[in-house]
Amino acid sequence: MKRPEVVVVGGGLAGIAAALAAAEGGARVTVLERRGKLGGLTWSFRRRGRWFDNGQHVFLRCCTEYRGLLARLGATSMVRLQDRLEVPVLAPGGRRADITRGGLPAPLHLVSSLARYRHLGLLDRARLGRAALALLRLDLDDPALDEESFGHWLRRHGQRQGAIDALWNLIALPTLNVVADEASLALAAMVFRTGLLDRADAGDIGWSLVPLGELHGERAARALAEAGVSVELGAGVEAIDAQGPGARTVVVGGQRLEADAVVVATAPETASALLGAEVLGPVHRLGSSPIVNVHLVFDRRVTELELFAAVSSPVQFVFDRTRCAHFGVDDPEPAEQCLSISLSGADSLIGRRPEDLIATYREALGDLLPGVKQAQLVDAVVSRERAATFRALPGTGALRPGSTTALDRVMVAGAWCATGWPATMEGAVRSGSAAAAATLARLGSIRPAPLLEEVGS
């Protein structure tokens, strides 16, 4: 039986997941990526002998399809996943409180640490339970949730601004890339329920120990090759012709490539330009939200913390990336330390000069970590993603398309598609898996379309 030909446009996580699932489902797959490397919005660069990621991309234990992709890439040993959720939260002046999970079942597993959460007063701590119980009662499939902002909902359930700033935004901002006052209640409720309240271990945090270019780029290239997938880099797609009952035609580099089906796994504006605005609808209204990262390399260790969050500070989340920076170097424990400050919802920062950001965040870090003031800065670099995610505002649910389109045998994938998840690595992988399944079902594949296997806890 002739194997169906599938072209995947885009080599980010959604495209990688779609290509692997389609190939394992029986298709002959070609991936076209306009850049010179795989990985999409998760990439790395080298500067003065050190590796830096474009941003700190983390996952949770509940991100089962992303973890399944890592297993498929043979990369599970290249990430760190906490045995138990632990997030130190620092404030200027040496104040610290940890968010940890205890041994009780969900949702009681967080009660002990939140009862001691010293960044909130006793009254605000007592009121947390009211909002948590209300979240548990929400029907996540109710479309009305997407009509209200999370901040407005929190205030209706007894949460004062101090609690929103010192706790709720600590989670909402890095996961939704907007603050609670802007965020869709539907997406925020999904994050808190799935990541923290429904299962005790769901919120354990994971991150890469190696540059993302290795984790998602090099590893994916090997896995795709082993699956028989053809990958063409530097292949910018110019047009897609999906008219009529015959083959779908992809124009790349002036050449016409015919296939039985196409999966477009690009940014929404690119997909809309290739397929036509009338096919995907008003996806331009999804908007975008930026992320900025400030990477600081000190001449000595200034903290033993692997990661921490901050309140009452311009700093949001900080990760020790020393091991990643020195990936491939014989000495895995250098005297210096590389800290990456991740800044979500960074509209006010995206246009600031790098030297200004470096000075501002070095000073702010010094207010949290006394050792920073005695250390010398040996290198510093700022990375930016102006359109890191779609803007998770109320009303976005209706704008996110599913896998199928009005064009026969043309599917779409990407973290901006309707996965039920915000714009995360998990959402991207889920969209790719779903697009591959829909493609193979439409083609009548020679064997069932296996979604990337979800891993257990």
BABABA-895446 format. One line per 10 residues: their letters; for each residue x, y, z of C-alpha. Coordinates in steps of 0.001 Angstrom, whole numbers, plus 500000, padded with zeros to 6 digits. Layout:
<pts>
a	X/Y/Z ~ ...
</pts>
This chain:
<pts>
mkrpevvvvg	500000/500000/500000 ~ 501308/503438/499074 ~ 502285/505448/502102 ~ 500566/508871/502227 ~ 502813/511901/501798 ~ 502546/514557/504505 ~ 504353/517906/504563 ~ 504796/519648/507910 ~ 505502/523369/507607 ~ 507450/524494/510676
gglagiaaal	510061/522768/512821 ~ 509098/523984/516286 ~ 507743/521707/519005 ~ 504330/521476/517331 ~ 505879/520568/513985 ~ 508277/518060/515542 ~ 505443/516363/517429 ~ 503238/516309/514312 ~ 506005/514879/512133 ~ 506923/512099/514565
aaaeggarvt	503303/511094/515147 ~ 502500/511149/511424 ~ 505585/509088/510572 ~ 504815/506557/513289 ~ 501253/506431/511967 ~ 502436/505276/508566 ~ 503006/508443/506551 ~ 506062/509546/504605 ~ 506819/512949/506145 ~ 508803/515998/505080
vlerrgklgg	509435/518899/507477 ~ 510092/522343/505984 ~ 511676/524831/508396 ~ 512596/528343/507272 ~ 515294/528753/509934 ~ 518593/526941/509948 ~ 517690/524842/512986 ~ 514808/523026/514636 ~ 513160/524051/517887 ~ 511063/527075/516946
ltwsfrrrgr	510721/529521/519836 ~ 512977/527383/522047 ~ 516537/527996/520916 ~ 520044/528698/522181 ~ 522973/530886/521240 ~ 526644/530911/522152 ~ 528498/533969/523425 ~ 532087/534112/524644 ~ 532223/530357/525059 ~ 528991/530091/527063
wfdngqhvfl	525563/528831/526017 ~ 522431/530855/526704 ~ 518802/529993/525971 ~ 516499/532577/524459 ~ 514282/532125/527509 ~ 513713/529917/530508 ~ 511219/527312/529322 ~ 509931/525111/532142 ~ 507385/522310/532315 ~ 505369/520653/535064
rccteyrgll	504857/517011/535948 ~ 501322/517345/534534 ~ 502778/518183/531093 ~ 502451/514558/530059 ~ 502650/514927/526274 ~ 505710/517174/526407 ~ 507367/514659/528706 ~ 506342/511956/526264 ~ 508059/513889/523494 ~ 511224/514101/525588
arlgatsmvr	511115/510338/526011 ~ 510643/509908/522250 ~ 513704/512141/521704 ~ 515745/510105/524201 ~ 516211/513262/526265 ~ 514699/512480/529672 ~ 518158/512409/531270 ~ 518776/515930/529986 ~ 516084/517534/532130 ~ 515567/517965/535855
lqdrlevpvl	512121/517313/537340 ~ 511629/518114/541013 ~ 510813/515175/543271 ~ 508495/517528/545142 ~ 507350/521045/544313 ~ 509570/523618/545995 ~ 509681/527296/545033 ~ 511598/529629/547342 ~ 510047/533097/547178 ~ 512414/535919/548149
apggrradit	511776/539564/548939 ~ 514204/542474/549501 ~ 515650/542566/552988 ~ 516134/538820/553315 ~ 512501/537777/553720 ~ 511847/534287/552362 ~ 508857/531954/552179 ~ 508711/528637/550348 ~ 505809/527220/548362 ~ 506057/523461/548771
rgglpaplhl	503726/520491/548660 ~ 503190/518330/551691 ~ 502125/514722/552022 ~ 498364/515308/552077 ~ 496245/514565/549006 ~ 495172/517358/546673 ~ 494023/520036/547258 ~ 495265/519902/550857 ~ 498894/519346/549828 ~ 499581/523113/549727
vsslaryrhl	497771/524126/552913 ~ 500765/523860/555222 ~ 503153/526008/553164 ~ 500503/528616/552318 ~ 499556/528887/555998 ~ 503180/529896/556640 ~ 503512/532103/553548 ~ 504949/535180/555238 ~ 504650/537427/552158 ~ 500933/537628/552990
glldrarlgr	499291/538765/556185 ~ 497214/536374/558275 ~ 493909/537671/556905 ~ 494983/537236/553279 ~ 496288/533742/554024 ~ 492979/532808/555597 ~ 491123/534052/552514 ~ 493123/531890/550088 ~ 490979/528863/550810 ~ 487835/530654/549678
aalallrldl	489224/531263/546196 ~ 490801/527797/545968 ~ 487522/526078/546776 ~ 485719/528287/544256 ~ 488239/527291/541585 ~ 487578/523633/542309 ~ 483863/524176/541747 ~ 484290/525780/538318 ~ 483293/523862/535201 ~ 486360/524267/532982
ddpaldeesf	484244/523534/529903 ~ 481929/526480/530585 ~ 482528/529040/527785 ~ 481386/531829/530107 ~ 484701/531543/531965 ~ 486420/533089/528957 ~ 484328/536254/529308 ~ 485799/537395/532637 ~ 489298/538350/533734 ~ 490988/536279/536407
ghwlrrhgqr	491756/539383/538468 ~ 488102/540418/538537 ~ 487081/536896/539559 ~ 489708/536815/542339 ~ 488399/540062/543811 ~ 484875/538689/543721 ~ 486176/535826/545851 ~ 487809/537868/548565 ~ 491339/538296/547210 ~ 492896/541687/547860
qgaidalwnl	495518/543300/545655 ~ 498348/542301/547988 ~ 497416/538645/547671 ~ 497088/538917/543901 ~ 500548/540508/543636 ~ 502356/538246/546113 ~ 500793/534891/545248 ~ 498282/534602/542413 ~ 500416/536543/539904 ~ 503426/534501/540980
ialptlnvva	501814/531622/539074 ~ 499549/533375/536574 ~ 502197/535658/535056 ~ 504807/533033/534027 ~ 502209/530525/532815 ~ 499846/532898/530984 ~ 502352/535657/530138 ~ 499915/538320/531342 ~ 498963/539450/534836 ~ 495796/538228/536504
deaslalaam	493911/541440/535744 ~ 494391/540825/532010 ~ 494124/537036/531921 ~ 491141/534994/530801 ~ 489529/533249/533749 ~ 489141/530150/531565 ~ 492886/529792/531003 ~ 493826/530799/534540 ~ 491395/528302/536054 ~ 492820/525589/533819
vfrtglldra	496372/526410/534982 ~ 495571/526418/538690 ~ 493320/523384/538549 ~ 495539/521216/536346 ~ 498874/522393/537717 ~ 498144/522750/541425 ~ 494739/521721/542737 ~ 493541/518542/541015 ~ 496586/516356/541706 ~ 499192/516745/544413
dagdigwslv	502296/516155/542293 ~ 501084/517922/539139 ~ 502960/521161/539842 ~ 506444/519712/540335 ~ 508675/521854/538107 ~ 511046/520638/535420 ~ 513625/522369/533239 ~ 516409/521557/530824 ~ 519937/520882/532062 ~ 521379/521463/528596
plgelhgera	520922/524209/525999 ~ 517490/524064/524381 ~ 519198/523913/521009 ~ 520516/520514/522049 ~ 517358/519316/523829 ~ 514837/520293/521144 ~ 517022/520907/518118 ~ 519757/518302/517887 ~ 517792/515580/519657 ~ 514756/516182/517449
aralaeagvs	516883/516073/514300 ~ 518178/512631/515288 ~ 514757/511295/516240 ~ 513177/512557/513020 ~ 515945/511003/510946 ~ 515517/507681/512743 ~ 511764/507846/512026 ~ 512487/508332/508326 ~ 511357/511966/508273 ~ 513041/514237/505723
velgagveai	513977/517623/507201 ~ 514777/520610/505010 ~ 516206/523629/506838 ~ 516286/527106/505359 ~ 513134/526178/503463 ~ 510773/529130/503635 ~ 507339/528185/502324 ~ 505957/530762/499910 ~ 502480/529398/499219 ~ 500149/526454/499739
daqgpgartv	497690/525430/497008 ~ 494890/523340/498467 ~ 492241/523814/495812 ~ 490534/520863/494200 ~ 490459/517167/495083 ~ 494029/516378/494058 ~ 497338/516776/495806 ~ 498079/519644/498149 ~ 500942/521706/496711 ~ 503553/523528/498791
vvggqrlead	505731/526122/497063 ~ 509175/526446/498603 ~ 512172/528117/496999 ~ 510233/528444/493751 ~ 509780/524667/493618 ~ 506417/522874/493896 ~ 506218/519987/496347 ~ 503126/517798/496204 ~ 501671/515925/499169 ~ 498500/514167/500233
avvvatapet	498142/516448/503269 ~ 499810/519450/504888 ~ 500201/520417/508537 ~ 500964/524115/509001 ~ 502785/524418/512341 ~ 503895/528045/512275 ~ 503076/531279/514080 ~ 499417/532283/513602 ~ 500189/535260/511359 ~ 502317/533052/509093
asallgaevl	499639/530371/508935 ~ 497011/532979/508114 ~ 499166/534443/505344 ~ 499732/531001/503782 ~ 496176/529737/504047 ~ 494177/532952/503820 ~ 492579/534967/506603 ~ 489159/533541/505764 ~ 490385/530000/506507 ~ 491608/530590/510075
gpvhrlgssp	489353/533482/510982 ~ 490502/536473/513054 ~ 493562/534816/514618 ~ 495322/538183/514363 ~ 493123/539262/517250 ~ 494940/536801/519498 ~ 497654/539426/519780 ~ 500988/538681/521386 ~ 502794/539062/524678 ~ 506586/539392/525024
ivnvhlvfdr	509121/537731/527303 ~ 512528/539190/528208 ~ 515403/537332/529851 ~ 518398/538953/531509 ~ 521361/536566/531824 ~ 524012/537569/534379 ~ 527335/535749/534807 ~ 529160/536409/538084 ~ 532751/535557/538954 ~ 531644/533455/541944
rvtelelfaa	528611/531630/543292 ~ 526069/533995/544804 ~ 523316/531480/545655 ~ 522825/527752/546120 ~ 519216/527913/544953 ~ 518405/526157/541673 ~ 515481/528489/541121 ~ 513505/531077/543033 ~ 510755/533626/542574 ~ 510620/537165/543910
vsspvqfvfd	507951/539513/545249 ~ 508127/543257/545961 ~ 510859/543334/543313 ~ 511125/543849/539542 ~ 512631/540349/539454 ~ 510119/537585/538719 ~ 511809/534163/538409 ~ 515527/533312/538523 ~ 517200/530080/537416 ~ 520762/528870/537957
rtrcahfgvd	521914/528092/534397 ~ 525613/527567/535157 ~ 525620/523934/534049 ~ 523759/524826/530854 ~ 526087/527736/530083 ~ 529091/525414/530265 ~ 527508/522546/528320 ~ 530227/520501/526644 ~ 533000/521928/528832 ~ 535198/519457/530704
dpepaeqcls	534810/521319/534022 ~ 531112/520914/534950 ~ 531485/522954/538155 ~ 533107/526264/537244 ~ 533768/528872/539915 ~ 531495/531377/538184 ~ 527697/531300/538259 ~ 525195/532132/535535 ~ 521752/533309/536660 ~ 518929/533876/534174
islsgadsli	516135/536240/535165 ~ 512900/535421/533348 ~ 510472/538323/532872 ~ 507018/537490/531526 ~ 504410/539951/530311 ~ 507350/542219/529492 ~ 505586/544940/527482 ~ 507303/547729/529420 ~ 510740/546115/529029 ~ 510854/544996/525415
grrpedliat	512115/548333/524091 ~ 514618/549167/526834 ~ 518348/549202/526107 ~ 520246/546050/527132 ~ 522697/547949/529349 ~ 519789/549578/531165 ~ 518098/546220/531793 ~ 521358/544642/532941 ~ 522043/547460/535441 ~ 518453/547470/536721
yrealgdllp	518220/543750/537272 ~ 521694/543334/538693 ~ 520794/545910/541351 ~ 517409/544266/541998 ~ 519064/540854/542284 ~ 521476/542314/544812 ~ 518535/543303/546999 ~ 517486/539654/547060 ~ 520897/537952/547205 ~ 523517/539791/549304
gvkqaqlvda	526346/537911/547580 ~ 525602/539683/544295 ~ 526885/542989/545707 ~ 530337/541522/546352 ~ 530553/539631/543058 ~ 531961/540902/539782 ~ 529854/540712/536639 ~ 531953/538934/534007 ~ 529312/538786/531273 ~ 525702/539756/530706
vvsreraatf	523281/539470/527803 ~ 519602/540197/527202 ~ 517382/537958/525069 ~ 513910/538934/523897 ~ 510917/537279/522287 ~ 508579/540050/521154 ~ 505790/537637/520260 ~ 506560/534836/522706 ~ 502927/533813/523195 ~ 499454/534857/522210
ralpgtgalr	497874/537309/524641 ~ 495704/535246/526996 ~ 492906/537798/527379 ~ 489217/537107/527920 ~ 487646/536165/524605 ~ 490677/534369/523178 ~ 489009/530967/523426 ~ 486732/531747/520509 ~ 489684/532867/518383 ~ 491795/529701/518712
pgsttaldrv	491191/527249/515842 ~ 491117/523484/516107 ~ 493396/521168/514135 ~ 491237/520951/511025 ~ 490580/523816/508633 ~ 488083/524591/505890 ~ 490711/523343/503444 ~ 490544/519602/502898 ~ 493645/517760/504140 ~ 495219/520935/505527
mvagawcatg	495672/521019/509305 ~ 497175/523583/511667 ~ 499233/523191/514826 ~ 500852/525479/517338 ~ 500492/526555/520959 ~ 497976/529165/519727 ~ 495549/526462/518572 ~ 492628/525212/520668 ~ 494248/522705/523010 ~ 492662/523883/526261
wpatmegavr	496177/524822/527442 ~ 497795/528253/527436 ~ 500722/528956/525110 ~ 503167/526478/526610 ~ 505447/523716/525377 ~ 502775/521239/526447 ~ 500175/523068/524382 ~ 502455/523072/521353 ~ 503103/519319/521562 ~ 499427/518546/522110
sgsaaaaatl	498496/520573/519045 ~ 501038/518737/516896 ~ 499832/515346/518084 ~ 496210/516309/517428 ~ 497014/517625/513931 ~ 498820/514392/513060 ~ 495927/512278/514325 ~ 493417/514316/512316 ~ 495619/514101/509225 ~ 496041/510351/509355
arlgsirpap	492368/509806/510092 ~ 491468/511844/507009 ~ 493964/509933/504865 ~ 492935/506512/506130 ~ 496411/505680/507324 ~ 497737/502145/506999 ~ 497830/501951/510790 ~ 496265/503976/513614 ~ 497757/507360/514405 ~ 499646/506986/517691
lleevgs	499652/510201/519664 ~ 502937/510751/521424 ~ 502673/508456/524390 ~ 501779/510233/527602 ~ 504105/509447/530465 ~ 502904/508650/533925 ~ 503911/510322/537125
</pts>
